[in-house]
């Protein structure tokens, strides 16, 4: 692990074959990670579509912009993908592309079916008695 100027730890992946160690890196994570995809055609999100469960929030944001759906509908689709990933024992990867997404105030549900403060709090999420059945 390397440390940046601010004291934050990060892992720099060095590999000859693209994505060879990315899946094992994500599988072994005990915290959350932000992965910046600098590949030409978004190949990292395509790889995660096979390795884990991918929710393409970028497509949802485009549909909202084009008035084809609502934010509440996209949150519901994200909840369904979260339930599916938990059911299969996979990690949920959320592709936000180049957008800035506020999961604390904006992209959370008021009905507690996708309460991002609870979902993205690892200790709350790991406690299966506290919250799991409310989102199913």
Backbone as a chain_set.jsonl record, in Angstrom:
{"seq": "XXXXXXXXXXXXXXXXXXXXXXXXXXXXXXXXXXXXXXXXXXXXXXXXXXXXXXXXXXXXXXXXXXXXXXXXXXXXXXXXXXXXXXXXXXXXXXXXXXXXXXXXXXXXXXXXXXXXXXXXXXXXXXXXXXXXXXXX", "coords": {"N": [[0.83, -1.168, 0.0], [0.46, 2.238, -0.742], [1.042, 5.644, 0.344], [-0.488, 8.77, 0.08], [0.136, 12.375, -0.238], [-1.561, 13.504, 1.619], [-1.771, 11.634, 3.547], [-3.472, 9.54, 3.089], [-4.184, 6.144, 2.48], [-3.576, 4.125, -0.372], [-3.945, 1.836, -3.084], [-1.982, 1.08, -5.762], [-2.514, -0.319, -8.789], [-0.504, -2.403, -10.595], [-0.014, -3.983, -13.52], [0.385, -6.41, -16.091], [-1.484, -7.698, -17.703], [-4.59, -6.452, -18.509], [-6.817, -5.704, -15.871], [-6.238, -7.987, -14.43], [-5.555, -8.245, -11.7], [-7.477, -6.684, -10.545], [-10.065, -7.658, -9.947], [-9.533, -9.511, -7.853], [-8.473, -7.714, -6.027], [-10.716, -6.078, -5.422], [-12.453, -8.02, -4.433], [-11.221, -8.739, -2.047], [-11.493, -6.487, -0.516], [-12.142, -4.678, 2.455], [-13.262, -2.328, 2.957], [-14.752, 0.6, 1.455], [-14.289, 1.566, -1.977], [-13.071, 3.809, -4.471], [-12.855, 3.708, -7.844], [-11.115, 4.887, -10.494], [-11.733, 4.975, -13.824], [-9.696, 5.023, -16.377], [-9.572, 4.009, -18.862], [-10.096, 3.66, -22.406], [-12.763, 3.051, -23.344], [-14.386, 2.715, -21.106], [-13.741, 0.233, -19.916], [-13.35, -0.929, -17.437], [-15.802, -0.877, -16.032], [-17.197, -2.603, -17.666], [-15.776, -4.97, -17.226], [-16.403, -5.374, -14.52], [-19.066, -5.935, -14.769], [-19.094, -8.587, -15.361], [-17.634, -9.754, -13.248], [-18.742, -8.904, -10.753], [-21.756, -7.384, -9.416], [-23.113, -4.911, -11.349], [-24.313, -1.633, -11.279], [-25.435, 0.756, -13.38], [-25.392, 3.852, -12.833], [-24.923, 6.049, -14.309], [-26.382, 5.683, -16.692], [-28.941, 5.865, -15.603], [-28.952, 8.527, -14.733], [-28.801, 9.813, -17.192], [-31.263, 9.036, -18.289], [-33.005, 10.322, -16.549], [-32.363, 12.967, -17.111], [-33.258, 13.103, -19.732], [-35.913, 12.977, -19.267], [-37.18, 10.473, -19.126], [-37.534, 8.885, -16.977], [-37.845, 8.88, -13.356], [-36.06, 10.167, -10.481], [-36.696, 8.724, -8.187], [-37.493, 6.277, -9.267], [-35.068, 5.368, -10.337], [-33.603, 5.091, -7.985], [-35.07, 3.013, -6.847], [-34.499, 0.972, -8.704], [-31.766, 0.742, -8.199], [-31.873, -0.193, -5.573], [-33.045, -2.706, -6.013], [-30.976, -3.936, -7.451], [-29.037, -3.96, -5.478], [-30.192, -5.723, -3.607], [-30.211, -8.033, -5.189], [-27.44, -8.41, -5.544], [-26.629, -8.875, -2.908], [-28.029, -11.195, -2.421], [-26.712, -12.976, -4.088], [-24.209, -12.933, -3.021], [-22.351, -11.113, -3.937], [-20.429, -8.135, -4.66], [-21.79, -4.857, -4.933], [-21.3, -2.763, -7.549], [-21.251, 0.567, -8.349], [-21.558, 2.457, -11.099], [-20.679, 5.646, -11.712], [-19.667, 7.152, -13.652], [-18.598, 10.161, -14.971], [-19.845, 11.816, -13.237], [-20.76, 13.766, -10.352], [-21.953, 12.531, -7.479], [-24.164, 12.793, -4.847], [-24.554, 10.834, -2.298], [-25.372, 11.106, 0.273], [-27.236, 13.224, 0.756], [-28.808, 13.607, -1.595], [-29.106, 11.232, -3.248], [-30.673, 9.181, -1.846], [-33.211, 7.36, -0.171], [-36.34, 8.52, 0.976], [-38.14, 6.875, 2.127], [-36.826, 4.9, 3.414], [-36.168, 2.592, 2.028], [-33.909, 2.597, 0.539], [-31.782, 3.696, 2.184], [-29.099, 5.478, 2.141], [-27.275, 6.268, 4.094], [-27.319, 4.201, 5.885], [-26.828, 1.966, 4.287], [-24.288, 2.441, 3.261], [-22.774, 2.462, 5.49], [-20.632, 0.39, 6.825], [-20.636, -1.222, 9.216], [-23.329, -1.129, 10.052], [-24.521, -2.238, 7.796], [-23.434, -4.809, 7.788], [-24.625, -5.891, 10.024], [-27.021, -8.04, 10.15], [-29.499, -8.169, 11.366], [-30.453, -5.632, 11.715], [-31.165, -4.066, 9.387], [-31.448, -5.301, 6.854], [-33.912, -6.661, 6.051], [-35.673, -4.573, 5.699], [-35.067, -3.416, 3.262], [-35.591, -5.346, 1.41]], "CA": [[0.0, 0.0, 0.0], [1.169, 3.505, -0.799], [0.404, 6.73, 1.073], [-0.366, 10.029, -0.656], [0.616, 13.521, 0.536], [-2.521, 13.794, 2.682], [-1.745, 10.528, 4.493], [-4.453, 8.52, 2.721], [-3.605, 4.941, 1.896], [-4.173, 3.696, -1.623], [-3.257, 0.736, -3.76], [-1.827, 1.322, -7.188], [-2.46, -1.602, -9.47], [0.454, -2.494, -11.687], [-0.251, -5.289, -14.105], [0.655, -6.563, -17.516], [-2.757, -8.057, -18.317], [-5.597, -5.549, -17.95], [-7.807, -6.157, -14.893], [-5.883, -9.289, -13.873], [-5.612, -8.235, -10.236], [-8.535, -5.786, -10.081], [-11.139, -8.426, -9.331], [-9.09, -10.021, -6.552], [-8.339, -6.545, -5.16], [-12.051, -5.682, -4.979], [-13.01, -9.113, -3.653], [-10.608, -8.759, -0.728], [-11.705, -5.209, 0.165], [-12.919, -4.624, 3.689], [-13.796, -0.972, 3.003], [-15.256, 1.042, 0.166], [-13.233, 2.037, -2.876], [-13.423, 4.556, -5.668], [-11.954, 3.288, -8.911], [-11.19, 5.79, -11.638], [-11.55, 4.229, -15.062], [-9.03, 5.849, -17.383], [-9.493, 3.279, -20.125], [-10.724, 4.374, -23.517], [-14.191, 2.821, -23.526], [-15.011, 2.267, -19.865], [-13.563, -1.213, -19.854], [-13.414, -1.409, -16.059], [-17.2, -1.179, -15.706], [-17.548, -3.799, -18.426], [-15.196, -6.109, -16.513], [-17.181, -5.593, -13.302], [-20.347, -6.512, -15.144], [-18.897, -10.038, -15.33], [-17.104, -10.183, -11.954], [-19.62, -8.553, -9.638], [-23.024, -6.815, -9.878], [-22.88, -3.527, -11.764], [-25.455, -0.76, -11.501], [-24.948, 1.883, -14.164], [-26.108, 5.064, -12.45], [-24.74, 6.97, -15.428], [-27.551, 5.515, -17.568], [-30.086, 6.398, -14.886], [-28.863, 9.994, -14.772], [-29.143, 10.223, -18.562], [-32.704, 8.842, -18.454], [-33.658, 11.399, -15.809], [-32.132, 14.194, -17.876], [-34.119, 13.04, -20.919], [-37.291, 12.885, -18.761], [-37.729, 9.147, -19.389], [-37.804, 8.264, -15.68], [-37.677, 9.771, -12.21], [-34.989, 9.804, -9.557], [-37.229, 7.694, -7.295], [-37.457, 5.016, -10.003], [-33.665, 4.947, -10.422], [-33.249, 4.618, -6.637], [-35.692, 1.693, -6.702], [-33.699, 0.026, -9.498], [-30.512, 0.54, -7.472], [-32.218, -1.046, -4.444], [-33.219, -4.065, -6.535], [-29.649, -4.463, -7.783], [-28.385, -4.212, -4.194], [-30.765, -6.959, -3.075], [-29.702, -9.119, -6.028], [-26.021, -8.652, -5.265], [-26.542, -9.496, -1.578], [-28.555, -12.555, -2.548], [-25.691, -13.792, -4.763], [-22.935, -12.817, -2.32], [-21.429, -10.309, -4.744], [-20.357, -6.716, -4.34], [-22.492, -3.969, -5.845], [-20.452, -1.719, -8.116], [-22.084, 1.635, -8.897], [-20.822, 3.244, -12.088], [-21.184, 7.021, -11.768], [-18.99, 7.755, -14.793], [-17.921, 11.418, -14.653], [-20.779, 12.621, -12.461], [-20.593, 13.907, -8.916], [-23.2, 12.024, -6.929], [-24.275, 12.982, -3.403], [-25.32, 9.724, -1.74], [-25.82, 11.444, 1.617], [-28.421, 14.078, 0.76], [-29.626, 13.569, -2.8], [-29.395, 9.879, -3.741], [-31.091, 8.335, -0.751], [-34.659, 7.251, -0.191], [-37.026, 9.039, 2.155], [-38.961, 5.794, 2.683], [-35.875, 3.98, 4.044], [-35.898, 1.381, 1.255], [-32.518, 2.726, 0.104], [-31.198, 4.711, 3.057], [-27.671, 5.369, 1.842], [-26.473, 6.409, 5.31], [-27.24, 2.886, 6.501], [-26.237, 1.026, 3.34], [-22.862, 2.715, 3.084], [-22.114, 2.305, 6.79], [-20.302, -1.036, 6.787], [-21.043, -1.944, 10.425], [-24.782, -1.263, 9.997], [-24.856, -3.153, 6.707], [-23.04, -6.169, 8.163], [-25.536, -6.352, 11.06], [-28.156, -8.524, 9.368], [-30.768, -8.015, 12.082], [-30.862, -4.235, 11.809], [-31.639, -3.308, 8.239], [-31.601, -6.051, 5.616], [-35.282, -6.979, 5.653], [-36.388, -3.35, 5.321], [-34.841, -3.082, 1.852], [-36.068, -6.429, 0.545]], "C": [[0.883, 1.243, 0.0], [0.379, 4.535, 0.001], [0.601, 8.006, 0.28], [0.069, 11.151, 0.281], [-0.292, 13.863, 1.71], [-2.559, 12.683, 3.731], [-2.761, 9.441, 4.203], [-3.76, 7.331, 2.082], [-4.315, 4.62, 0.591], [-3.328, 2.58, -2.211], [-3.18, 1.092, -5.231], [-1.634, -0.026, -7.862], [-1.477, -1.527, -10.627], [0.329, -3.894, -12.266], [0.05, -5.271, -15.597], [-0.636, -6.856, -18.271], [-3.831, -7.169, -17.693], [-6.581, -6.267, -17.03], [-7.464, -7.492, -14.249], [-5.995, -9.297, -12.351], [-6.742, -7.365, -9.697], [-9.652, -6.544, -9.38], [-10.725, -8.955, -7.965], [-8.913, -8.878, -5.554], [-9.698, -6.145, -4.588], [-12.673, -6.764, -4.097], [-12.48, -9.111, -2.228], [-10.814, -7.465, 0.057], [-12.528, -5.377, 1.431], [-13.511, -3.234, 3.882], [-14.35, -0.638, 1.627], [-14.11, 1.571, -0.669], [-13.834, 2.852, -3.999], [-12.394, 4.182, -6.71], [-12.161, 4.219, -10.087], [-10.825, 5.004, -12.884], [-10.959, 5.166, -16.118], [-8.886, 5.128, -18.717], [-10.343, 3.987, -21.175], [-12.248, 4.23, -23.547], [-14.888, 2.339, -22.257], [-14.905, 0.783, -19.654], [-13.639, -1.756, -18.435], [-14.852, -1.747, -15.691], [-17.68, -2.413, -16.462], [-16.999, -5.05, -17.737], [-15.99, -6.416, -15.247], [-18.559, -6.156, -13.598], [-20.273, -8.037, -15.132], [-18.473, -10.525, -13.956], [-18.098, -10.026, -10.814], [-20.953, -8.085, -10.203], [-22.786, -5.338, -10.159], [-24.215, -2.806, -11.907], [-24.926, 0.477, -12.199], [-25.796, 3.116, -13.86], [-25.977, 6.132, -13.53], [-25.924, 6.889, -16.392], [-28.814, 6.068, -16.915], [-30.111, 7.916, -14.9], [-29.224, 10.527, -16.161], [-30.646, 10.094, -18.803], [-33.491, 9.922, -17.711], [-33.535, 12.706, -16.582], [-33.049, 14.259, -19.104], [-35.598, 12.877, -20.564], [-37.971, 11.556, -19.104], [-38.07, 8.405, -18.097], [-37.612, 9.301, -14.587], [-36.513, 9.291, -11.344], [-35.447, 8.682, -8.63], [-37.207, 6.324, -7.97], [-36.024, 4.485, -10.107], [-33.184, 4.437, -9.062], [-33.842, 3.234, -6.399], [-34.935, 0.635, -7.496], [-32.365, -0.276, -8.818], [-30.75, -0.366, -6.258], [-32.364, -2.498, -4.893], [-31.869, -4.711, -6.861], [-28.866, -4.784, -6.512], [-28.884, -5.507, -3.581], [-30.257, -8.159, -3.872], [-28.245, -9.433, -5.752], [-25.846, -9.307, -3.9], [-27.007, -10.941, -1.629], [-27.507, -13.494, -3.161], [-24.342, -13.754, -4.06], [-21.899, -12.038, -3.106], [-21.437, -8.867, -4.264], [-21.151, -5.93, -5.377], [-21.533, -2.866, -6.262], [-21.382, -0.69, -8.751], [-21.22, 2.481, -9.82], [-21.439, 4.637, -12.158], [-20.539, 7.803, -12.904], [-18.298, 9.043, -14.357], [-18.803, 12.357, -13.83], [-20.337, 12.725, -11.01], [-21.941, 13.558, -8.3], [-23.16, 12.155, -5.41], [-25.175, 11.887, -2.835], [-25.845, 10.044, -0.347], [-27.142, 12.203, 1.588], [-29.356, 13.869, -0.422], [-30.052, 12.163, -3.212], [-29.619, 8.923, -2.581], [-32.617, 8.346, -0.752], [-35.252, 7.808, 1.093], [-37.886, 7.966, 2.817], [-38.113, 4.693, 3.302], [-35.671, 2.683, 3.264], [-34.493, 1.413, 0.664], [-31.915, 3.893, 0.886], [-29.688, 4.611, 2.94], [-26.804, 5.539, 3.086], [-26.334, 5.071, 6.029], [-26.555, 1.873, 5.585], [-24.734, 1.217, 3.249], [-22.099, 2.79, 4.406], [-21.876, 0.813, 6.971], [-20.787, -1.794, 8.032], [-22.56, -2.138, 10.47], [-25.18, -2.285, 8.945], [-24.533, -4.594, 7.067], [-23.938, -6.746, 9.257], [-26.849, -6.758, 10.393], [-29.495, -8.349, 10.071], [-31.317, -6.6, 11.978], [-31.591, -3.704, 10.578], [-31.995, -4.133, 7.008], [-33.05, -6.245, 5.164], [-36.089, -5.743, 5.257], [-36.198, -3.018, 3.846], [-35.335, -4.15, 0.901], [-37.522, -6.204, 0.267]], "O": [[1.92, 1.285, 0.662], [-0.797, 4.333, 0.302], [1.714, 8.307, -0.15], [0.34, 10.911, 1.458], [0.161, 14.45, 2.692], [-3.305, 12.783, 4.704], [-2.902, 8.507, 4.993], [-2.865, 7.488, 1.251], [-5.523, 4.823, 0.469], [-2.156, 2.411, -1.873], [-4.196, 1.374, -5.866], [-0.71, -0.773, -7.541], [-1.609, -0.691, -11.521], [0.547, -4.882, -11.564], [-0.028, -4.235, -16.257], [-0.857, -6.321, -19.358], [-3.966, -7.137, -16.47], [-7.112, -7.32, -17.382], [-8.314, -8.082, -13.582], [-6.484, -10.269, -11.776], [-6.941, -7.318, -8.483], [-10.131, -6.116, -8.33], [-11.496, -8.855, -7.011], [-9.174, -9.052, -4.364], [-9.813, -5.9, -3.387], [-13.349, -6.45, -3.118], [-13.211, -9.447, -1.296], [-10.35, -7.361, 1.192], [-13.497, -6.135, 1.459], [-14.194, -2.989, 4.876], [-14.408, -1.494, 0.745], [-13.078, 1.977, -0.135], [-14.965, 2.614, -4.425], [-11.193, 4.324, -6.482], [-13.268, 4.324, -10.615], [-9.736, 4.439, -12.98], [-11.666, 6.004, -16.678], [-8.161, 5.586, -19.6], [-11.199, 4.81, -20.85], [-12.948, 5.22, -23.759], [-15.885, 1.621, -22.338], [-15.875, 0.138, -19.254], [-13.962, -2.929, -18.244], [-15.103, -2.796, -15.098], [-18.487, -3.183, -15.942], [-17.68, -6.073, -17.673], [-16.227, -7.582, -14.93], [-19.156, -6.799, -12.734], [-21.285, -8.703, -14.916], [-18.9, -11.597, -13.528], [-18.265, -10.935, -10.001], [-21.254, -8.362, -11.364], [-22.309, -4.604, -9.292], [-25.131, -3.297, -12.567], [-24.062, 1.172, -11.665], [-26.787, 3.389, -14.538], [-26.828, 7.015, -13.646], [-26.414, 7.918, -16.857], [-29.656, 6.666, -17.585], [-31.17, 8.523, -15.061], [-29.873, 11.566, -16.285], [-31.241, 10.952, -19.454], [-34.526, 10.381, -18.194], [-34.501, 13.462, -16.689], [-33.549, 15.324, -19.465], [-36.435, 12.667, -21.442], [-39.178, 11.51, -19.341], [-38.805, 7.418, -18.117], [-37.263, 10.451, -14.856], [-36.052, 8.156, -11.467], [-34.667, 7.781, -8.32], [-36.932, 5.318, -7.317], [-35.799, 3.282, -9.979], [-32.44, 3.458, -8.995], [-33.187, 2.373, -5.811], [-34.747, -0.482, -7.014], [-31.887, -1.41, -8.854], [-29.914, -1.215, -5.951], [-31.868, -3.411, -4.232], [-31.652, -5.89, -6.58], [-28.119, -5.762, -6.469], [-28.089, -6.307, -3.086], [-29.912, -9.187, -3.291], [-27.856, -10.601, -5.729], [-25.008, -10.195, -3.744], [-26.444, -11.807, -0.96], [-27.429, -14.667, -2.794], [-23.422, -14.468, -4.457], [-20.699, -12.274, -2.96], [-22.345, -8.44, -3.55], [-21.181, -6.292, -6.553], [-21.018, -2.127, -5.423], [-22.208, -1.036, -9.596], [-20.274, 3.135, -9.382], [-22.575, 4.799, -12.603], [-20.831, 8.983, -13.095], [-17.475, 9.006, -13.442], [-18.531, 13.554, -13.742], [-19.619, 11.86, -10.508], [-22.947, 14.214, -8.57], [-22.225, 11.679, -4.766], [-26.401, 11.993, -2.882], [-26.692, 9.311, 0.166], [-28.069, 11.859, 2.321], [-30.574, 13.947, -0.266], [-31.226, 11.927, -3.495], [-28.853, 7.983, -2.368], [-33.231, 9.267, -1.29], [-34.714, 7.584, 2.178], [-38.315, 8.139, 3.958], [-38.645, 3.648, 3.677], [-35.056, 1.753, 3.787], [-33.943, 0.365, 0.323], [-31.584, 4.935, 0.32], [-29.067, 3.755, 3.57], [-25.697, 5.002, 3.132], [-25.337, 4.835, 6.71], [-25.794, 1.024, 6.049], [-23.989, 0.24, 3.169], [-20.92, 3.142, 4.431], [-22.811, 0.059, 7.241], [-21.301, -2.905, 7.904], [-23.031, -3.199, 10.881], [-26.072, -3.103, 9.173], [-25.272, -5.506, 6.696], [-24.01, -7.966, 9.409], [-27.69, -5.906, 10.106], [-30.535, -8.381, 9.414], [-32.52, -6.39, 12.136], [-32.556, -2.954, 10.724], [-32.791, -3.677, 6.187], [-33.367, -6.01, 3.997], [-37.089, -5.863, 4.549], [-37.073, -2.403, 3.237], [-35.486, -3.892, -0.294], [-38.144, -6.993, -0.444]]}, "num_chains": 1, "name": "protein.A"}
